[in-house]
Amino acid sequence: MEPEEKKWMKKSLILQAIVVVFFLCIYFTGLYRTCIGAQISMIFCILMLAVGYWLMGEKRKTSIVYVGYAIALFAIYIFARLVYDNCFGG
């Protein structure tokens, strides 16, 4: 494996670990049911989307990157609904 390939995989694994730990914390604390928790989660999903776009810019347009991109968009939709329901009583 090339050094550049190892570097990209390391960045990807670190990002995935951060995402998993964050969402486990949000889920087990029930924070996503509150107004501020849903807002924080949605902002984090938008940041994930930005990082995914950054990773795509590194000439790694594989199907797994597109799947992650789609999941992040869906998560933004879910948390936007939670923000609406929890903050505005939708």
Distance bins in CASP14 RR format, pairs under 12 A and 6 or more apart:
PFRMAT RR
TARGET T0000
AUTHOR 0000-0000-0000
RMODE 2
METHOD distances of the structure
MODEL  1
1 7 0 0 0 0 0 1 0 0 0 0 0
1 8 0 0 0 0 0 1 0 0 0 0 0
1 9 0 0 0 0 1 0 0 0 0 0 0
1 10 0 0 0 0 0 1 0 0 0 0 0
2 8 0 0 0 0 1 0 0 0 0 0 0
2 9 0 0 0 0 0 1 0 0 0 0 0
3 9 0 0 0 0 0 1 0 0 0 0 0
3 10 0 0 0 0 0 1 0 0 0 0 0
4 10 0 0 0 0 0 1 0 0 0 0 0
4 11 0 0 0 0 0 1 0 0 0 0 0
4 58 0 0 0 0 1 0 0 0 0 0 0
4 59 0 0 0 0 1 0 0 0 0 0 0
4 60 0 0 0 0 0 1 0 0 0 0 0
5 11 0 0 0 0 0 1 0 0 0 0 0
5 12 0 0 0 0 0 1 0 0 0 0 0
5 58 0 0 0 0 0 1 0 0 0 0 0
5 59 0 0 0 0 0 1 0 0 0 0 0
5 60 0 0 0 0 1 0 0 0 0 0 0
5 62 0 0 0 0 0 1 0 0 0 0 0
6 12 0 0 0 0 0 1 0 0 0 0 0
6 13 0 0 0 0 0 1 0 0 0 0 0
7 13 0 0 0 0 0 1 0 0 0 0 0
7 14 0 0 0 0 0 1 0 0 0 0 0
7 55 0 0 0 0 0 1 0 0 0 0 0
7 58 0 0 0 0 1 0 0 0 0 0 0
7 60 0 0 0 0 0 1 0 0 0 0 0
8 14 0 0 0 0 0 1 0 0 0 0 0
8 15 0 0 0 0 0 1 0 0 0 0 0
8 54 0 0 0 0 0 1 0 0 0 0 0
8 55 1 0 0 1 0 0 0 0 0 0 0
8 56 0 0 0 0 0 1 0 0 0 0 0
8 57 0 0 0 0 0 1 0 0 0 0 0
8 58 1 0 0 1 0 0 0 0 0 0 0
8 59 0 0 0 0 1 0 0 0 0 0 0
8 60 1 0 0 1 0 0 0 0 0 0 0
8 62 0 0 0 0 0 1 0 0 0 0 0
8 65 0 0 0 0 0 1 0 0 0 0 0
9 15 0 0 0 0 0 1 0 0 0 0 0
9 16 0 0 0 0 0 1 0 0 0 0 0
9 55 0 0 0 0 0 1 0 0 0 0 0
9 58 0 0 0 0 0 1 0 0 0 0 0
9 60 0 0 0 0 1 0 0 0 0 0 0
9 62 0 0 0 0 0 1 0 0 0 0 0
9 64 0 0 0 0 0 1 0 0 0 0 0
10 16 0 0 0 0 0 1 0 0 0 0 0
10 17 0 0 0 0 0 1 0 0 0 0 0
10 55 0 0 0 0 0 1 0 0 0 0 0
11 17 0 0 0 0 0 1 0 0 0 0 0
11 18 0 0 0 0 0 1 0 0 0 0 0
11 51 0 0 0 0 1 0 0 0 0 0 0
11 52 0 0 0 0 0 1 0 0 0 0 0
11 54 0 0 0 0 1 0 0 0 0 0 0
11 55 1 0 0 1 0 0 0 0 0 0 0
11 58 0 0 0 0 1 0 0 0 0 0 0
11 60 0 0 0 0 0 1 0 0 0 0 0
12 18 0 0 0 0 0 1 0 0 0 0 0
12 19 0 0 0 0 0 1 0 0 0 0 0
12 51 0 0 0 0 1 0 0 0 0 0 0
12 52 0 0 0 0 1 0 0 0 0 0 0
12 54 0 0 0 0 0 1 0 0 0 0 0
12 55 1 0 0 1 0 0 0 0 0 0 0
12 56 0 0 0 0 0 1 0 0 0 0 0
12 58 0 0 0 0 1 0 0 0 0 0 0
12 60 0 0 0 0 1 0 0 0 0 0 0
12 62 0 0 0 0 0 1 0 0 0 0 0
12 64 0 0 0 0 1 0 0 0 0 0 0
12 65 0 0 0 0 1 0 0 0 0 0 0
12 68 0 0 0 0 0 1 0 0 0 0 0
13 19 0 0 0 0 0 1 0 0 0 0 0
13 20 0 0 0 0 0 1 0 0 0 0 0
13 55 0 0 0 0 0 1 0 0 0 0 0
14 20 0 0 0 0 0 1 0 0 0 0 0
14 21 0 0 0 0 0 1 0 0 0 0 0
14 51 0 0 0 0 0 1 0 0 0 0 0
14 55 0 0 0 0 0 1 0 0 0 0 0
15 21 0 0 0 0 0 1 0 0 0 0 0
15 22 0 0 0 0 0 1 0 0 0 0 0
15 44 0 0 0 0 0 1 0 0 0 0 0
15 47 0 0 0 0 0 1 0 0 0 0 0
15 48 1 0 0 1 0 0 0 0 0 0 0
15 49 0 0 0 0 0 1 0 0 0 0 0
15 50 0 0 0 0 0 1 0 0 0 0 0
15 51 1 0 0 1 0 0 0 0 0 0 0
15 52 0 0 0 0 1 0 0 0 0 0 0
15 54 0 0 0 0 1 0 0 0 0 0 0
15 55 1 0 0 1 0 0 0 0 0 0 0
15 65 0 0 0 0 0 1 0 0 0 0 0
15 68 0 0 0 0 0 1 0 0 0 0 0
15 72 0 0 0 0 0 1 0 0 0 0 0
16 22 0 0 0 0 0 1 0 0 0 0 0
16 23 0 0 0 0 0 1 0 0 0 0 0
16 48 0 0 0 0 0 1 0 0 0 0 0
16 51 0 0 0 0 0 1 0 0 0 0 0
16 52 0 0 0 0 0 1 0 0 0 0 0
16 55 0 0 0 0 0 1 0 0 0 0 0
16 64 0 0 0 0 0 1 0 0 0 0 0
16 65 0 0 0 0 0 1 0 0 0 0 0
16 68 0 0 0 0 1 0 0 0 0 0 0
16 71 0 0 0 0 0 1 0 0 0 0 0
17 23 0 0 0 0 0 1 0 0 0 0 0
17 24 0 0 0 0 0 1 0 0 0 0 0
18 24 0 0 0 0 0 1 0 0 0 0 0
18 25 0 0 0 0 0 1 0 0 0 0 0
18 44 0 0 0 0 1 0 0 0 0 0 0
18 47 0 0 0 0 0 1 0 0 0 0 0
18 48 0 0 0 0 1 0 0 0 0 0 0
18 51 0 0 0 0 1 0 0 0 0 0 0
19 25 0 0 0 0 0 1 0 0 0 0 0
19 26 0 0 0 0 0 1 0 0 0 0 0
19 41 0 0 0 0 0 1 0 0 0 0 0
19 44 0 0 0 0 1 0 0 0 0 0 0
19 45 0 0 0 0 1 0 0 0 0 0 0
19 47 0 0 0 0 1 0 0 0 0 0 0
19 48 1 0 0 1 0 0 0 0 0 0 0
19 49 0 0 0 0 0 1 0 0 0 0 0
19 51 0 0 0 0 1 0 0 0 0 0 0
19 52 0 0 0 0 0 1 0 0 0 0 0
19 68 0 0 0 0 1 0 0 0 0 0 0
19 71 0 0 0 0 1 0 0 0 0 0 0
19 72 0 0 0 0 1 0 0 0 0 0 0
19 75 0 0 0 0 1 0 0 0 0 0 0
20 26 0 0 0 0 0 1 0 0 0 0 0
20 27 0 0 0 0 0 1 0 0 0 0 0
20 48 0 0 0 0 0 1 0 0 0 0 0
21 27 0 0 0 0 0 1 0 0 0 0 0
21 28 0 0 0 0 0 1 0 0 0 0 0
21 44 0 0 0 0 0 1 0 0 0 0 0
22 28 0 0 0 0 0 1 0 0 0 0 0
22 29 0 0 0 0 0 1 0 0 0 0 0
22 31 0 0 0 0 0 1 0 0 0 0 0
22 32 0 0 0 0 0 1 0 0 0 0 0
22 37 0 0 0 0 0 1 0 0 0 0 0
22 40 0 0 0 0 1 0 0 0 0 0 0
22 41 0 0 0 0 1 0 0 0 0 0 0
22 43 0 0 0 0 0 1 0 0 0 0 0
22 44 1 0 0 1 0 0 0 0 0 0 0
22 45 0 0 0 0 0 1 0 0 0 0 0
22 47 0 0 0 0 0 1 0 0 0 0 0
22 48 0 0 0 0 1 0 0 0 0 0 0
22 75 0 0 0 0 0 1 0 0 0 0 0
23 29 0 0 0 0 0 1 0 0 0 0 0
23 30 0 0 0 0 0 1 0 0 0 0 0
23 31 0 0 0 0 0 1 0 0 0 0 0
23 32 0 0 0 0 1 0 0 0 0 0 0
23 37 0 0 0 0 0 1 0 0 0 0 0
23 40 0 0 0 0 0 1 0 0 0 0 0
23 41 1 0 0 1 0 0 0 0 0 0 0
23 44 0 0 0 0 1 0 0 0 0 0 0
23 45 0 0 0 0 1 0 0 0 0 0 0
23 48 0 0 0 0 1 0 0 0 0 0 0
23 71 0 0 0 0 0 1 0 0 0 0 0
23 72 0 0 0 0 0 1 0 0 0 0 0
23 75 0 0 0 0 1 0 0 0 0 0 0
23 78 0 0 0 0 0 1 0 0 0 0 0
23 79 0 0 0 0 0 1 0 0 0 0 0
24 30 0 0 0 0 0 1 0 0 0 0 0
24 31 0 0 0 0 0 1 0 0 0 0 0
24 32 0 0 0 0 0 1 0 0 0 0 0
25 31 1 0 0 1 0 0 0 0 0 0 0
25 32 0 0 0 0 0 1 0 0 0 0 0
25 37 0 0 0 0 0 1 0 0 0 0 0
25 40 0 0 0 0 0 1 0 0 0 0 0
25 41 0 0 0 0 0 1 0 0 0 0 0
25 44 0 0 0 0 0 1 0 0 0 0 0
26 32 1 0 1 0 0 0 0 0 0 0 0
26 33 0 0 0 0 1 0 0 0 0 0 0
26 34 0 0 0 0 0 1 0 0 0 0 0
26 36 0 0 0 0 0 1 0 0 0 0 0
26 37 1 0 0 1 0 0 0 0 0 0 0
26 38 0 0 0 0 1 0 0 0 0 0 0
26 39 0 0 0 0 0 1 0 0 0 0 0
26 40 1 0 0 1 0 0 0 0 0 0 0
26 41 1 0 1 0 0 0 0 0 0 0 0
26 42 0 0 0 0 0 1 0 0 0 0 0
26 43 0 0 0 0 0 1 0 0 0 0 0
26 44 0 0 0 0 1 0 0 0 0 0 0
26 45 0 0 0 0 0 1 0 0 0 0 0
26 75 0 0 0 0 0 1 0 0 0 0 0
26 78 0 0 0 0 0 1 0 0 0 0 0
26 79 0 0 0 0 1 0 0 0 0 0 0
26 82 0 0 0 0 0 1 0 0 0 0 0
27 33 0 0 0 0 0 1 0 0 0 0 0
27 37 0 0 0 0 0 1 0 0 0 0 0
27 41 0 0 0 0 1 0 0 0 0 0 0
29 37 0 0 0 0 1 0 0 0 0 0 0
29 40 0 0 0 0 0 1 0 0 0 0 0
29 41 0 0 0 0 0 1 0 0 0 0 0
30 36 0 0 0 0 0 1 0 0 0 0 0
30 37 0 0 0 0 1 0 0 0 0 0 0
30 38 0 0 0 0 0 1 0 0 0 0 0
30 40 0 0 0 0 0 1 0 0 0 0 0
30 41 0 0 0 0 0 1 0 0 0 0 0
30 82 0 0 0 0 0 1 0 0 0 0 0
30 86 0 0 0 0 0 1 0 0 0 0 0
31 37 1 0 1 0 0 0 0 0 0 0 0
31 38 0 0 0 0 1 0 0 0 0 0 0
31 39 0 0 0 0 0 1 0 0 0 0 0
31 40 1 0 0 1 0 0 0 0 0 0 0
31 41 1 0 0 1 0 0 0 0 0 0 0
31 44 0 0 0 0 0 1 0 0 0 0 0
31 79 0 0 0 0 0 1 0 0 0 0 0
31 82 0 0 0 0 0 1 0 0 0 0 0
31 86 0 0 0 0 0 1 0 0 0 0 0
32 38 1 0 1 0 0 0 0 0 0 0 0
32 39 0 0 0 0 0 1 0 0 0 0 0
32 40 0 0 0 0 1 0 0 0 0 0 0
32 41 1 0 1 0 0 0 0 0 0 0 0
32 42 0 0 0 0 1 0 0 0 0 0 0
32 44 0 0 0 0 0 1 0 0 0 0 0
32 45 0 0 0 0 0 1 0 0 0 0 0
32 75 0 0 0 0 0 1 0 0 0 0 0
32 78 0 0 0 0 1 0 0 0 0 0 0
32 79 1 0 0 1 0 0 0 0 0 0 0
32 81 0 0 0 0 0 1 0 0 0 0 0
32 82 1 0 0 1 0 0 0 0 0 0 0
32 83 0 0 0 0 1 0 0 0 0 0 0
32 85 0 0 0 0 0 1 0 0 0 0 0
32 86 0 0 0 0 1 0 0 0 0 0 0
33 41 0 0 0 0 0 1 0 0 0 0 0
33 79 0 0 0 0 0 1 0 0 0 0 0
33 82 1 0 0 1 0 0 0 0 0 0 0
33 83 0 0 0 0 0 1 0 0 0 0 0
33 85 0 0 0 0 1 0 0 0 0 0 0
33 86 1 0 0 1 0 0 0 0 0 0 0
33 87 0 0 0 0 0 1 0 0 0 0 0
34 40 0 0 0 0 1 0 0 0 0 0 0
34 41 0 0 0 0 0 1 0 0 0 0 0
34 82 0 0 0 0 1 0 0 0 0 0 0
34 83 0 0 0 0 0 1 0 0 0 0 0
34 85 0 0 0 0 0 1 0 0 0 0 0
34 86 1 0 0 1 0 0 0 0 0 0 0
34 87 0 0 0 0 1 0 0 0 0 0 0
35 41 0 0 0 0 0 1 0 0 0 0 0
35 42 0 0 0 0 0 1 0 0 0 0 0
35 79 0 0 0 0 0 1 0 0 0 0 0
35 82 0 0 0 0 1 0 0 0 0 0 0
35 83 1 0 0 1 0 0 0 0 0 0 0
35 84 0 0 0 0 0 1 0 0 0 0 0
35 85 0 0 0 0 1 0 0 0 0 0 0
35 86 1 0 1 0 0 0 0 0 0 0 0
35 87 1 0 1 0 0 0 0 0 0 0 0
35 88 0 0 0 0 1 0 0 0 0 0 0
35 89 0 0 0 0 1 0 0 0 0 0 0
35 90 0 0 0 0 0 1 0 0 0 0 0
36 42 0 0 0 0 0 1 0 0 0 0 0
36 43 0 0 0 0 0 1 0 0 0 0 0
36 82 0 0 0 0 0 1 0 0 0 0 0
36 83 0 0 0 0 1 0 0 0 0 0 0
36 86 0 0 0 0 1 0 0 0 0 0 0
36 87 0 0 0 0 1 0 0 0 0 0 0
37 43 0 0 0 0 1 0 0 0 0 0 0
37 44 0 0 0 0 1 0 0 0 0 0 0
37 45 0 0 0 0 0 1 0 0 0 0 0
37 79 0 0 0 0 1 0 0 0 0 0 0
37 82 0 0 0 0 1 0 0 0 0 0 0
37 83 0 0 0 0 1 0 0 0 0 0 0
37 86 0 0 0 0 1 0 0 0 0 0 0
37 87 0 0 0 0 1 0 0 0 0 0 0
38 44 0 0 0 0 0 1 0 0 0 0 0
38 45 0 0 0 0 0 1 0 0 0 0 0
38 75 0 0 0 0 0 1 0 0 0 0 0
38 76 0 0 0 0 0 1 0 0 0 0 0
38 78 0 0 0 0 1 0 0 0 0 0 0
38 79 1 0 1 0 0 0 0 0 0 0 0
38 80 0 0 0 0 1 0 0 0 0 0 0
38 81 0 0 0 0 1 0 0 0 0 0 0
38 82 1 1 0 0 0 0 0 0 0 0 0
38 83 1 0 1 0 0 0 0 0 0 0 0
38 84 0 0 0 0 1 0 0 0 0 0 0
38 85 0 0 0 0 1 0 0 0 0 0 0
38 86 1 0 1 0 0 0 0 0 0 0 0
38 87 1 0 0 1 0 0 0 0 0 0 0
38 88 0 0 0 0 0 1 0 0 0 0 0
38 89 0 0 0 0 0 1 0 0 0 0 0
39 45 0 0 0 0 0 1 0 0 0 0 0
39 46 0 0 0 0 0 1 0 0 0 0 0
39 76 0 0 0 0 0 1 0 0 0 0 0
39 79 0 0 0 0 1 0 0 0 0 0 0
39 80 0 0 0 0 1 0 0 0 0 0 0
39 82 0 0 0 0 1 0 0 0 0 0 0
39 83 1 0 1 0 0 0 0 0 0 0 0
39 84 0 0 0 0 0 1 0 0 0 0 0
39 86 0 0 0 0 1 0 0 0 0 0 0
39 87 1 0 0 1 0 0 0 0 0 0 0
39 88 0 0 0 0 0 1 0 0 0 0 0
40 46 0 0 0 0 0 1 0 0 0 0 0
40 47 0 0 0 0 0 1 0 0 0 0 0
40 79 0 0 0 0 1 0 0 0 0 0 0
40 82 0 0 0 0 0 1 0 0 0 0 0
40 83 0 0 0 0 1 0 0 0 0 0 0
40 86 0 0 0 0 0 1 0 0 0 0 0
41 47 0 0 0 0 0 1 0 0 0 0 0
41 48 0 0 0 0 0 1 0 0 0 0 0
41 72 0 0 0 0 0 1 0 0 0 0 0
41 75 1 0 0 1 0 0 0 0 0 0 0
41 76 0 0 0 0 1 0 0 0 0 0 0
41 77 0 0 0 0 0 1 0 0 0 0 0
41 78 0 0 0 0 1 0 0 0 0 0 0
41 79 1 0 1 0 0 0 0 0 0 0 0
41 80 0 0 0 0 1 0 0 0 0 0 0
41 81 0 0 0 0 0 1 0 0 0 0 0
41 82 1 0 0 1 0 0 0 0 0 0 0
41 83 0 0 0 0 1 0 0 0 0 0 0
41 86 0 0 0 0 0 1 0 0 0 0 0
42 48 0 0 0 0 0 1 0 0 0 0 0
42 49 0 0 0 0 0 1 0 0 0 0 0
42 72 0 0 0 0 0 1 0 0 0 0 0
42 73 0 0 0 0 0 1 0 0 0 0 0
42 75 0 0 0 0 1 0 0 0 0 0 0
42 76 1 0 0 1 0 0 0 0 0 0 0
42 77 0 0 0 0 1 0 0 0 0 0 0
42 78 0 0 0 0 1 0 0 0 0 0 0
42 79 1 1 0 0 0 0 0 0 0 0 0
42 80 1 0 1 0 0 0 0 0 0 0 0
42 81 0 0 0 0 1 0 0 0 0 0 0
42 82 1 0 0 1 0 0 0 0 0 0 0
42 83 1 0 1 0 0 0 0 0 0 0 0
42 84 0 0 0 0 0 1 0 0 0 0 0
42 86 0 0 0 0 0 1 0 0 0 0 0
42 87 0 0 0 0 0 1 0 0 0 0 0
43 49 0 0 0 0 0 1 0 0 0 0 0
43 50 0 0 0 0 0 1 0 0 0 0 0
43 75 0 0 0 0 0 1 0 0 0 0 0
43 76 0 0 0 0 1 0 0 0 0 0 0
43 79 0 0 0 0 1 0 0 0 0 0 0
43 80 0 0 0 0 0 1 0 0 0 0 0
43 83 0 0 0 0 1 0 0 0 0 0 0
44 50 0 0 0 0 0 1 0 0 0 0 0
44 51 0 0 0 0 0 1 0 0 0 0 0
44 72 0 0 0 0 1 0 0 0 0 0 0
44 75 0 0 0 0 1 0 0 0 0 0 0
44 76 0 0 0 0 1 0 0 0 0 0 0
44 79 0 0 0 0 1 0 0 0 0 0 0
45 51 0 0 0 0 0 1 0 0 0 0 0
45 52 0 0 0 0 0 1 0 0 0 0 0
45 68 0 0 0 0 0 1 0 0 0 0 0
45 69 0 0 0 0 0 1 0 0 0 0 0
45 71 0 0 0 0 1 0 0 0 0 0 0
45 72 1 0 1 0 0 0 0 0 0 0 0
45 73 0 0 0 0 1 0 0 0 0 0 0
45 74 0 0 0 0 1 0 0 0 0 0 0
45 75 1 0 1 0 0 0 0 0 0 0 0
45 76 1 0 1 0 0 0 0 0 0 0 0
45 77 0 0 0 0 1 0 0 0 0 0 0
45 78 0 0 0 0 1 0 0 0 0 0 0
45 79 1 0 1 0 0 0 0 0 0 0 0
45 80 0 0 0 0 1 0 0 0 0 0 0
45 82 0 0 0 0 0 1 0 0 0 0 0
45 83 0 0 0 0 0 1 0 0 0 0 0
46 52 0 0 0 0 0 1 0 0 0 0 0
46 53 0 0 0 0 0 1 0 0 0 0 0
46 72 0 0 0 0 1 0 0 0 0 0 0
46 73 0 0 0 0 1 0 0 0 0 0 0
46 75 0 0 0 0 1 0 0 0 0 0 0
46 76 1 0 0 1 0 0 0 0 0 0 0
46 77 0 0 0 0 0 1 0 0 0 0 0
46 79 0 0 0 0 1 0 0 0 0 0 0
46 80 0 0 0 0 1 0 0 0 0 0 0
46 83 0 0 0 0 0 1 0 0 0 0 0
47 53 0 0 0 0 0 1 0 0 0 0 0
47 54 0 0 0 0 0 1 0 0 0 0 0
47 72 0 0 0 0 1 0 0 0 0 0 0
47 75 0 0 0 0 0 1 0 0 0 0 0
47 76 0 0 0 0 0 1 0 0 0 0 0
48 54 0 0 0 0 0 1 0 0 0 0 0
48 55 0 0 0 0 0 1 0 0 0 0 0
48 68 0 0 0 0 1 0 0 0 0 0 0
48 69 0 0 0 0 1 0 0 0 0 0 0
48 70 0 0 0 0 0 1 0 0 0 0 0
48 71 0 0 0 0 1 0 0 0 0 0 0
48 72 1 0 1 0 0 0 0 0 0 0 0
48 73 0 0 0 0 1 0 0 0 0 0 0
48 74 0 0 0 0 0 1 0 0 0 0 0
48 75 1 0 0 1 0 0 0 0 0 0 0
48 76 0 0 0 0 1 0 0 0 0 0 0
48 79 0 0 0 0 0 1 0 0 0 0 0
49 55 0 0 0 0 0 1 0 0 0 0 0
49 56 0 0 0 0 0 1 0 0 0 0 0
49 65 0 0 0 0 0 1 0 0 0 0 0
49 68 0 0 0 0 1 0 0 0 0 0 0
49 69 1 0 0 1 0 0 0 0 0 0 0
49 70 0 0 0 0 0 1 0 0 0 0 0
49 71 0 0 0 0 1 0 0 0 0 0 0
49 72 1 0 1 0 0 0 0 0 0 0 0
49 73 1 0 0 1 0 0 0 0 0 0 0
49 74 0 0 0 0 0 1 0 0 0 0 0
49 75 0 0 0 0 1 0 0 0 0 0 0
49 76 1 0 0 1 0 0 0 0 0 0 0
49 77 0 0 0 0 0 1 0 0 0 0 0
49 79 0 0 0 0 0 1 0 0 0 0 0
50 56 0 0 0 0 0 1 0 0 0 0 0
50 57 0 0 0 0 0 1 0 0 0 0 0
50 69 0 0 0 0 0 1 0 0 0 0 0
50 72 0 0 0 0 1 0 0 0 0 0 0
50 76 0 0 0 0 0 1 0 0 0 0 0
51 57 0 0 0 0 0 1 0 0 0 0 0
51 58 0 0 0 0 0 1 0 0 0 0 0
51 65 0 0 0 0 0 1 0 0 0 0 0
51 68 0 0 0 0 0 1 0 0 0 0 0
51 69 0 0 0 0 0 1 0 0 0 0 0
51 72 0 0 0 0 1 0 0 0 0 0 0
52 58 0 0 0 0 1 0 0 0 0 0 0
52 60 0 0 0 0 1 0 0 0 0 0 0
52 61 0 0 0 0 0 1 0 0 0 0 0
52 64 0 0 0 0 0 1 0 0 0 0 0
52 65 1 0 0 1 0 0 0 0 0 0 0
52 66 0 0 0 0 0 1 0 0 0 0 0
52 67 0 0 0 0 0 1 0 0 0 0 0
52 68 1 0 0 1 0 0 0 0 0 0 0
52 69 1 0 0 1 0 0 0 0 0 0 0
52 70 0 0 0 0 0 1 0 0 0 0 0
52 71 0 0 0 0 0 1 0 0 0 0 0
52 72 1 0 0 1 0 0 0 0 0 0 0
52 73 0 0 0 0 0 1 0 0 0 0 0
53 60 0 0 0 0 0 1 0 0 0 0 0
53 61 0 0 0 0 0 1 0 0 0 0 0
53 65 0 0 0 0 1 0 0 0 0 0 0
53 66 0 0 0 0 0 1 0 0 0 0 0
53 68 0 0 0 0 0 1 0 0 0 0 0
53 69 1 0 0 1 0 0 0 0 0 0 0
53 72 0 0 0 0 1 0 0 0 0 0 0
53 73 0 0 0 0 0 1 0 0 0 0 0
54 60 0 0 0 0 0 1 0 0 0 0 0
54 65 0 0 0 0 0 1 0 0 0 0 0
54 69 0 0 0 0 0 1 0 0 0 0 0
55 61 0 0 0 0 1 0 0 0 0 0 0
55 62 0 0 0 0 0 1 0 0 0 0 0
55 64 0 0 0 0 0 1 0 0 0 0 0
55 65 1 0 0 1 0 0 0 0 0 0 0
55 66 0 0 0 0 0 1 0 0 0 0 0
55 68 0 0 0 0 1 0 0 0 0 0 0
55 69 0 0 0 0 1 0 0 0 0 0 0
55 72 0 0 0 0 0 1 0 0 0 0 0
56 62 0 0 0 0 1 0 0 0 0 0 0
56 63 0 0 0 0 0 1 0 0 0 0 0
56 64 0 0 0 0 0 1 0 0 0 0 0
56 65 1 0 1 0 0 0 0 0 0 0 0
56 66 0 0 0 0 1 0 0 0 0 0 0
56 67 0 0 0 0 0 1 0 0 0 0 0
56 68 0 0 0 0 0 1 0 0 0 0 0
56 69 1 0 0 1 0 0 0 0 0 0 0
56 72 0 0 0 0 0 1 0 0 0 0 0
57 65 0 0 0 0 1 0 0 0 0 0 0
57 69 0 0 0 0 0 1 0 0 0 0 0
58 65 0 0 0 0 1 0 0 0 0 0 0
59 65 0 0 0 0 0 1 0 0 0 0 0
60 66 0 0 0 0 0 1 0 0 0 0 0
60 69 0 0 0 0 0 1 0 0 0 0 0
61 67 0 0 0 0 0 1 0 0 0 0 0
61 69 0 0 0 0 0 1 0 0 0 0 0
62 68 0 0 0 0 0 1 0 0 0 0 0
62 69 0 0 0 0 0 1 0 0 0 0 0
63 69 0 0 0 0 0 1 0 0 0 0 0
63 70 0 0 0 0 0 1 0 0 0 0 0
64 70 0 0 0 0 0 1 0 0 0 0 0
64 71 0 0 0 0 0 1 0 0 0 0 0
65 71 0 0 0 0 0 1 0 0 0 0 0
65 72 0 0 0 0 0 1 0 0 0 0 0
66 72 0 0 0 0 0 1 0 0 0 0 0
66 73 0 0 0 0 0 1 0 0 0 0 0
67 73 0 0 0 0 0 1 0 0 0 0 0
67 74 0 0 0 0 0 1 0 0 0 0 0
68 74 0 0 0 0 1 0 0 0 0 0 0
68 75 0 0 0 0 1 0 0 0 0 0 0
69 75 0 0 0 0 0 1 0 0 0 0 0
69 76 0 0 0 0 0 1 0 0 0 0 0
70 76 0 0 0 0 0 1 0 0 0 0 0
70 77 0 0 0 0 0 1 0 0 0 0 0
71 77 0 0 0 0 0 1 0 0 0 0 0
71 78 0 0 0 0 0 1 0 0 0 0 0
72 78 0 0 0 0 0 1 0 0 0 0 0
72 79 0 0 0 0 0 1 0 0 0 0 0
73 79 0 0 0 0 0 1 0 0 0 0 0
73 80 0 0 0 0 0 1 0 0 0 0 0
74 80 0 0 0 0 0 1 0 0 0 0 0
74 81 0 0 0 0 0 1 0 0 0 0 0
75 81 0 0 0 0 0 1 0 0 0 0 0
75 82 0 0 0 0 0 1 0 0 0 0 0
76 82 0 0 0 0 0 1 0 0 0 0 0
76 83 0 0 0 0 0 1 0 0 0 0 0
77 83 0 0 0 0 0 1 0 0 0 0 0
77 84 0 0 0 0 0 1 0 0 0 0 0
78 84 0 0 0 0 0 1 0 0 0 0 0
78 85 0 0 0 0 0 1 0 0 0 0 0
79 85 0 0 0 0 0 1 0 0 0 0 0
79 86 0 0 0 0 0 1 0 0 0 0 0
79 87 0 0 0 0 0 1 0 0 0 0 0
80 86 0 0 0 0 0 1 0 0 0 0 0
80 87 0 0 0 0 0 1 0 0 0 0 0
80 88 0 0 0 0 0 1 0 0 0 0 0
80 90 0 0 0 0 0 1 0 0 0 0 0
81 87 0 0 0 0 0 1 0 0 0 0 0
81 88 0 0 0 0 0 1 0 0 0 0 0
81 89 0 0 0 0 0 1 0 0 0 0 0
81 90 0 0 0 0 1 0 0 0 0 0 0
82 88 0 0 0 0 0 1 0 0 0 0 0
82 89 0 0 0 0 0 1 0 0 0 0 0
82 90 0 0 0 0 0 1 0 0 0 0 0
83 89 0 0 0 0 0 1 0 0 0 0 0
83 90 0 0 0 0 0 1 0 0 0 0 0
84 90 1 0 1 0 0 0 0 0 0 0 0
END
